[in-house]
C-alpha cells in the first residue's frame, strides 16, 4: 500500500509506519509532503491494494482539503484506509449502484456485496438516509436481486438505500461445499456454524448483522446503518431476515419476507442445513427458527409483512410453512401481527418478487419515517 500526499513545490518521501489491515501486513506507508511549505492546500491520496485481490488495483481515490498540514493519526481518523474494492459504479434511477468486494474476517474469504444509494443519498448533508437490507435466497449472488427485484426503483422513489449481501462464503475450499445447490456455496442459511469443517467460514449471521454493516457504515457515512435500518429477504433470505429481526430487538425498524422458510427445524431444507452447520443438537436449530424465536421475542412489534405464492412448489412441499409462524405469533401475542398474503398463481421466482416489491418498499418506508 502506498500513500502519496501531493502538493506544489518539492517533495520528500519518508517511511511513516507499517500498518496491518484485516490482521495481514500489506505494505509500508510513505508520506510525500512539501517540505518548503507548512501549508498544504490540496492533497490527493492514492490507495492501491497489492494483496488480498487476484489482481492489483486501486481500491479508492479520495481527495481531502486541509487548511493546515496533516499527520498520520489524522489520516487514520479520517478513515482514508477503505475496506472495499469497487468493481463497478452504475447510474440507476438517479442514484448509484456500487458493486463491491472485500476480505472478510468472519468468513475468511472475499465477499461480494451490492449497494444502491438513491439520489437523496448523493446530496445528503444534514440527515442520514435510511437503509433496507435485502437477503437473497438459495443459489443467489448479490446480482440476482439487484437485477430482478425492482427495489432500486422504489428506493429512489421513497429515499432509502438498499444493501444486497451474498448468500454464503465462496471459495472456502471445504470438501462438499459445491456438491448441492441447497447446501454450501450459495446456501449459507444466515447462521453461525458450530460444526466442523463449516464453523471456520460459514458464519453468515455474524457476517451480515455485524461485520458487513459496520464496514458499510464506515464506507458510506451518509447512510444510517445504526438507527434507521430495516430488513427483508426471499426464501432462505426471508428466513435470514426474520431471524435477524427477532434475534436483535430494536436493531431493525421493520421486517418483511417473500416466501420465507418460516419453520426450518421442521422442513427438509432446514434439516439438511442445520444438521450440518449446527450439529445434531436440535436445541441449537431453534436459535435460527423464526417460529420458535417469535415466542420469546421481546421488543418493538411492527407488523410483519409476508407474501407467498400459492403456486410455489416449495410451499406445496412444506419447505416454507408461513402458517406455522402466523400461529406462533398469535399464541405469543405478537402485537403487530403477521400480514400473510397468499397470492394465487404466483410461484417462487423473481417475477413474484418483482410484482410485490412495491408493497414491501412502502411497508419499510413507513417504518423508516419516509411515509406518513
VEXDREN-2710 file (C-alpha; in Angstrom, 1 decimal):
% VEXDREN-2710
k/r/px/py/pz
1/UNK/0.0/0.0/0.0
2/UNK/1.3/3.4/-0.9
3/UNK/0.1/6.7/0.4
4/UNK/1.0/9.8/-1.6
5/UNK/0.3/13.3/-0.4
6/UNK/0.7/15.7/-3.4
7/UNK/1.2/19.4/-3.2
8/UNK/3.0/22.1/-5.2
9/UNK/6.8/22.5/-4.8
10/UNK/9.4/20.0/-3.9
11/UNK/8.7/16.6/-2.2
12/UNK/10.3/14.4/0.3
13/UNK/9.4/10.7/0.7
14/UNK/9.6/9.2/4.2
15/UNK/8.6/5.9/5.6
16/UNK/6.0/6.6/8.2
17/UNK/4.7/3.3/9.6
18/UNK/3.8/-0.3/8.9
19/UNK/0.1/-1.0/9.1
20/UNK/-2.0/-4.1/9.4
21/UNK/-5.2/-4.5/7.5
22/UNK/-7.5/-7.3/8.5
23/UNK/-4.6/-8.8/10.5
24/UNK/-2.4/-9.0/7.5
25/UNK/0.6/-6.9/6.6
26/UNK/0.0/-5.1/3.3
27/UNK/3.0/-2.8/2.8
28/UNK/4.6/0.4/4.1
29/UNK/3.1/3.8/4.3
30/UNK/5.0/6.5/2.6
31/UNK/4.3/10.2/3.0
32/UNK/5.3/12.6/0.3
33/UNK/5.0/16.1/1.6
34/UNK/6.0/19.6/0.7
35/UNK/9.0/20.4/2.9
36/UNK/9.2/24.0/1.9
37/UNK/5.6/25.0/2.8
38/UNK/3.8/24.1/6.1
39/UNK/0.5/24.9/4.4
40/UNK/-0.9/22.1/2.3
41/UNK/-3.7/23.3/0.1
42/UNK/-4.7/20.2/-1.7
43/UNK/-3.9/16.5/-1.1
44/UNK/-4.5/13.6/-3.3
45/UNK/-4.5/10.2/-1.6
46/UNK/-3.9/7.1/-3.8
47/UNK/-4.5/3.8/-2.1
48/UNK/-3.5/0.7/-4.0
49/UNK/-4.1/-2.8/-2.7
50/UNK/-1.3/-5.2/-3.7
51/UNK/-2.6/-8.2/-1.8
52/UNK/-5.9/-9.8/-1.0
53/UNK/-7.2/-9.5/-4.6
54/UNK/-6.3/-11.6/-7.6
55/UNK/-5.0/-8.6/-9.5
56/UNK/-3.5/-5.4/-8.0
57/UNK/-5.6/-2.3/-8.5
58/UNK/-6.8/0.9/-6.8
59/UNK/-9.4/0.4/-4.1
60/UNK/-10.1/4.0/-3.6
61/UNK/-9.2/7.5/-4.6
62/UNK/-10.1/10.1/-2.0
63/UNK/-9.5/13.8/-2.0
64/UNK/-9.4/16.0/1.1
65/UNK/-8.7/19.7/1.6
66/UNK/-7.0/20.8/4.7
67/UNK/-6.2/24.3/5.8
68/UNK/-3.0/23.1/7.6
69/UNK/-0.7/20.1/7.4
70/UNK/-1.8/16.5/8.1
71/UNK/-0.4/13.8/10.3
72/UNK/-0.7/10.0/10.3
73/UNK/-3.1/9.9/13.2
74/UNK/-5.4/12.4/11.4
75/UNK/-5.2/10.4/8.2
76/UNK/-6.4/7.2/10.0
77/UNK/-9.0/9.2/11.9
78/UNK/-10.4/10.4/8.6
79/UNK/-10.9/6.7/7.7
80/UNK/-9.0/7.0/4.5
81/UNK/-8.0/3.4/4.5
82/UNK/-11.1/1.8/3.0
83/UNK/-12.3/-1.8/3.3
84/UNK/-14.0/-2.2/-0.1
85/UNK/-12.9/-2.7/-3.7
86/UNK/-15.3/-1.0/-6.2
87/UNK/-15.6/-3.2/-9.3
88/UNK/-18.5/-1.1/-10.8
89/UNK/-20.4/2.1/-10.3
90/UNK/-23.6/2.1/-12.2
91/UNK/-26.0/5.0/-12.7
92/UNK/-29.6/3.9/-12.0
93/UNK/-32.8/5.8/-11.2
94/UNK/-30.9/8.9/-10.4
95/UNK/-28.8/7.1/-7.8
96/UNK/-25.7/4.9/-7.9
97/UNK/-25.4/1.1/-7.7
98/UNK/-22.0/0.1/-6.4
99/UNK/-20.7/-3.5/-6.9
100/UNK/-18.2/-4.1/-4.1
101/UNK/-16.0/-6.8/-2.7
102/UNK/-13.9/-7.0/0.5
103/UNK/-11.9/-9.5/2.5
104/UNK/-14.0/-10.7/5.5
105/UNK/-12.5/-11.5/8.9
106/UNK/-15.5/-13.6/9.8
107/UNK/-15.9/-15.8/6.7
108/UNK/-12.1/-15.7/5.9
109/UNK/-12.9/-15.3/2.2
110/UNK/-13.5/-12.4/-0.2
111/UNK/-17.2/-11.3/-0.1
112/UNK/-19.2/-9.5/-2.7
113/UNK/-22.0/-7.0/-1.9
114/UNK/-24.0/-4.6/-3.9
115/UNK/-25.1/-1.2/-2.5
116/UNK/-27.7/1.1/-4.1
117/UNK/-27.5/4.7/-3.0
118/UNK/-30.7/6.7/-4.0
119/UNK/-30.4/10.2/-5.4
120/UNK/-31.3/11.6/-1.9
121/UNK/-28.2/9.9/-0.5
122/UNK/-25.8/11.5/-3.0
123/UNK/-26.5/15.0/-1.7
124/UNK/-27.2/14.2/1.9
125/UNK/-25.7/16.7/4.3
126/UNK/-27.6/17.2/7.5
127/UNK/-29.6/14.0/7.6
128/UNK/-28.6/10.4/7.0
129/UNK/-30.5/8.2/4.6
130/UNK/-32.4/5.1/5.8
131/UNK/-31.2/1.6/4.7
132/UNK/-33.0/-1.6/3.7
133/UNK/-31.1/-4.8/3.9
134/UNK/-32.2/-7.4/1.4
135/UNK/-31.1/-11.1/2.0
136/UNK/-31.3/-13.3/-1.1
137/UNK/-32.3/-17.0/-1.4
138/UNK/-30.6/-20.2/-2.3
139/UNK/-28.0/-20.2/-5.1
140/UNK/-28.2/-16.4/-5.5
141/UNK/-25.4/-13.8/-5.6
142/UNK/-25.9/-10.1/-4.9
143/UNK/-26.6/-9.6/-8.6
144/UNK/-29.8/-11.6/-8.8
145/UNK/-32.0/-9.3/-6.7
146/UNK/-30.1/-6.3/-7.9
147/UNK/-31.1/-7.1/-11.5
148/UNK/-34.6/-8.5/-10.9
149/UNK/-36.3/-7.3/-7.7
150/UNK/-37.1/-3.7/-8.8
151/UNK/-36.2/-2.5/-5.3
152/UNK/-33.9/0.2/-6.6
153/UNK/-36.7/2.0/-8.4
154/UNK/-38.8/2.2/-5.2
155/UNK/-35.7/3.0/-3.1
156/UNK/-35.2/6.1/-5.3
157/UNK/-38.9/6.9/-5.1
158/UNK/-39.0/6.8/-1.3
159/UNK/-35.5/7.7/-0.4
160/UNK/-33.8/4.7/1.2
161/UNK/-30.6/2.8/0.3
162/UNK/-30.6/-1.0/-0.4
163/UNK/-27.8/-3.4/0.5
164/UNK/-27.6/-6.8/-1.3
165/UNK/-25.2/-9.2/0.5
166/UNK/-24.0/-12.5/-0.8
167/UNK/-25.6/-15.8/0.4
168/UNK/-22.5/-17.6/1.6
169/UNK/-18.7/-17.6/1.6
170/UNK/-17.3/-18.6/-1.8
171/UNK/-14.0/-20.4/-2.4
172/UNK/-13.6/-21.6/1.2
173/UNK/-12.2/-24.9/-0.2
174/UNK/-14.2/-27.1/2.1
175/UNK/-14.9/-30.6/0.8
176/UNK/-18.5/-30.9/-0.2
177/UNK/-19.4/-27.2/-0.3
178/UNK/-20.1/-27.3/-4.1
179/UNK/-21.9/-30.7/-4.3
180/UNK/-25.5/-29.5/-4.0
181/UNK/-27.5/-26.3/-4.7
182/UNK/-29.2/-26.2/-1.3
183/UNK/-26.2/-26.5/1.0
184/UNK/-22.7/-25.0/1.0
185/UNK/-21.9/-22.4/-1.7
186/UNK/-24.8/-20.1/-2.2
187/UNK/-26.7/-21.6/0.8
188/UNK/-25.2/-20.3/4.0
189/UNK/-28.6/-20.1/5.7
190/UNK/-27.5/-16.9/7.6
191/UNK/-26.4/-18.9/10.6
192/UNK/-23.1/-19.1/12.6
193/UNK/-21.9/-22.6/12.1
194/UNK/-21.0/-24.7/15.1
195/UNK/-19.9/-28.0/13.4
196/UNK/-16.6/-28.7/11.7
197/UNK/-15.5/-28.0/9.0
198/UNK/-18.1/-25.3/8.4
199/UNK/-17.5/-23.3/11.6
200/UNK/-14.3/-21.7/10.3
201/UNK/-16.0/-19.9/7.3
202/UNK/-19.8/-20.4/7.3
203/UNK/-20.8/-17.7/9.8
204/UNK/-23.2/-15.6/7.7
205/UNK/-25.2/-14.4/10.7
206/UNK/-22.3/-12.5/12.2
207/UNK/-21.0/-11.5/8.8
208/UNK/-24.3/-9.8/7.8
209/UNK/-25.5/-8.3/11.0
210/UNK/-22.2/-7.3/12.5
211/UNK/-19.1/-7.1/10.2
212/UNK/-20.8/-6.1/6.9
213/UNK/-23.0/-3.4/8.4
214/UNK/-20.1/-2.0/10.4
215/UNK/-17.8/-1.7/7.4
216/UNK/-20.5/-0.2/5.2
217/UNK/-21.2/2.4/7.8
218/UNK/-17.6/3.5/7.5
219/UNK/-17.6/3.4/3.7
220/UNK/-21.0/5.2/3.4
221/UNK/-21.3/7.8/6.2
222/UNK/-24.4/9.3/4.6
223/UNK/-26.3/6.1/5.1
224/UNK/-27.9/5.2/8.5
225/UNK/-26.8/1.7/9.4
226/UNK/-27.3/2.2/13.1
227/UNK/-30.6/3.9/13.9
228/UNK/-32.8/3.7/10.8
229/UNK/-32.4/0.3/9.0
230/UNK/-35.0/-2.3/8.1
231/UNK/-34.6/-5.9/6.7
232/UNK/-36.3/-8.1/4.1
233/UNK/-35.5/-11.2/2.2
234/UNK/-36.6/-14.1/-0.1
235/UNK/-36.9/-17.8/0.7
236/UNK/-33.7/-18.6/2.6
237/UNK/-33.1/-14.9/2.8
238/UNK/-36.6/-14.5/4.2
239/UNK/-35.6/-16.9/7.0
240/UNK/-32.4/-14.7/7.5
241/UNK/-34.5/-11.5/7.6
242/UNK/-37.0/-12.9/10.1
243/UNK/-34.2/-14.3/12.3
244/UNK/-32.2/-11.1/12.1
245/UNK/-35.2/-9.1/13.3
246/UNK/-36.2/-11.4/16.0
247/UNK/-32.7/-12.1/17.4
248/UNK/-31.9/-8.3/17.5
249/UNK/-34.7/-6.4/19.2
250/UNK/-34.6/-2.8/18.3
251/UNK/-31.9/-3.1/15.6
252/UNK/-34.3/-3.2/12.7
253/UNK/-37.3/-0.8/12.3
254/UNK/-39.3/-3.3/10.3
255/UNK/-39.2/-6.7/8.6
256/UNK/-40.8/-8.4/5.7
257/UNK/-40.3/-11.5/3.6
258/UNK/-41.1/-13.1/0.3
259/UNK/-41.9/-16.9/0.6
260/UNK/-39.7/-17.3/3.7
261/UNK/-38.5/-20.6/5.2
262/UNK/-40.6/-19.9/8.3
263/UNK/-40.1/-23.1/10.3
264/UNK/-36.7/-24.5/9.2
265/UNK/-36.4/-27.0/12.1
266/UNK/-39.4/-28.9/10.7
267/UNK/-38.6/-28.9/6.9
268/UNK/-36.2/-30.8/4.7
269/UNK/-34.1/-27.8/3.7
270/UNK/-33.7/-26.9/7.4
271/UNK/-32.9/-30.4/8.5
272/UNK/-30.1/-30.7/5.9
273/UNK/-28.6/-27.3/6.6
274/UNK/-28.9/-27.2/10.3
275/UNK/-27.7/-30.7/11.0
276/UNK/-24.5/-30.0/9.0
277/UNK/-23.9/-26.4/10.1
278/UNK/-25.2/-26.6/13.7
279/UNK/-24.8/-30.2/14.5
280/UNK/-27.2/-32.8/15.8
281/UNK/-28.4/-30.9/18.9
282/UNK/-31.7/-29.7/17.7
283/UNK/-31.9/-27.1/20.5
284/UNK/-29.3/-25.2/18.5
285/UNK/-31.6/-25.3/15.5
286/UNK/-34.3/-23.4/17.4
287/UNK/-32.0/-20.4/17.7
288/UNK/-32.4/-19.8/13.9
289/UNK/-36.1/-20.8/13.6
290/UNK/-38.5/-17.8/13.4
291/UNK/-41.5/-19.9/14.5
292/UNK/-39.7/-20.6/17.8
293/UNK/-38.0/-17.2/18.1
294/UNK/-41.2/-15.2/17.9
295/UNK/-42.5/-17.0/21.0
296/UNK/-39.6/-15.5/23.0
297/UNK/-39.3/-12.1/21.3
298/UNK/-39.2/-9.0/23.5
299/UNK/-39.0/-5.7/21.7
300/UNK/-40.9/-3.4/19.3
301/UNK/-43.6/-5.3/17.4
302/UNK/-44.3/-3.8/14.0
303/UNK/-46.4/-5.7/11.5
304/UNK/-44.5/-8.4/9.7
305/UNK/-45.4/-8.4/6.0
306/UNK/-45.2/-11.7/4.1
307/UNK/-46.2/-12.6/0.6
308/UNK/-46.4/-16.2/-0.5
309/UNK/-47.3/-17.6/-3.9
310/UNK/-50.0/-20.2/-3.9
311/UNK/-48.4/-21.9/-6.9
312/UNK/-45.0/-22.1/-5.3
313/UNK/-43.8/-25.7/-5.5
314/UNK/-41.7/-25.3/-2.4
315/UNK/-44.8/-24.0/-0.5
316/UNK/-46.7/-27.1/-1.6
317/UNK/-43.8/-29.3/-0.5
318/UNK/-43.9/-27.9/3.1
319/UNK/-40.5/-26.2/2.8
320/UNK/-41.8/-22.8/3.8
321/UNK/-44.8/-23.2/6.2
322/UNK/-45.6/-19.5/6.9
323/UNK/-48.9/-20.6/8.6
324/UNK/-46.8/-22.1/11.4
325/UNK/-45.2/-18.6/12.0
326/UNK/-48.6/-16.9/12.0
327/UNK/-49.9/-19.4/14.6
328/UNK/-46.9/-19.0/16.8
329/UNK/-47.2/-15.2/16.6
330/UNK/-50.9/-15.4/17.6
331/UNK/-50.1/-17.7/20.5
332/UNK/-47.3/-15.4/21.7
333/UNK/-49.5/-12.3/21.5
334/UNK/-47.2/-10.6/19.0
335/UNK/-48.9/-7.2/18.8
336/UNK/-48.2/-6.1/15.3
337/UNK/-49.4/-9.4/13.9
338/UNK/-48.3/-11.1/10.7
339/UNK/-49.8/-9.8/7.5
340/UNK/-49.6/-13.1/5.4
341/UNK/-50.8/-12.7/1.8
342/UNK/-51.2/-16.0/-0.1
343/UNK/-51.5/-14.9/-3.7
344/UNK/-53.0/-17.2/-6.3
345/UNK/-51.0/-18.1/-9.4
346/UNK/-47.6/-16.9/-8.2
347/UNK/-44.5/-19.1/-7.9
348/UNK/-41.2/-18.8/-6.1
349/UNK/-39.4/-16.7/-8.8
350/UNK/-38.3/-13.1/-9.2
351/UNK/-41.4/-12.5/-11.2
352/UNK/-43.2/-13.0/-7.9
353/UNK/-40.8/-10.8/-6.0
354/UNK/-40.9/-8.0/-8.6
355/UNK/-44.7/-8.0/-8.6
356/UNK/-44.9/-7.3/-4.8
357/UNK/-41.7/-5.4/-4.2
358/UNK/-43.6/-2.1/-4.1
359/UNK/-45.8/-3.2/-1.3
360/UNK/-42.7/-4.2/0.7
361/UNK/-40.9/-1.0/-0.2
362/UNK/-43.9/1.0/1.1
363/UNK/-44.1/-1.1/4.2
364/UNK/-40.5/-0.3/5.1
365/UNK/-40.7/3.3/4.0
366/UNK/-43.4/3.8/6.6
367/UNK/-41.4/2.4/9.5
368/UNK/-38.3/4.2/8.3
369/UNK/-40.1/7.5/8.6
370/UNK/-40.4/8.2/4.9
371/UNK/-44.2/8.0/4.7
372/UNK/-47.0/9.2/6.9
END
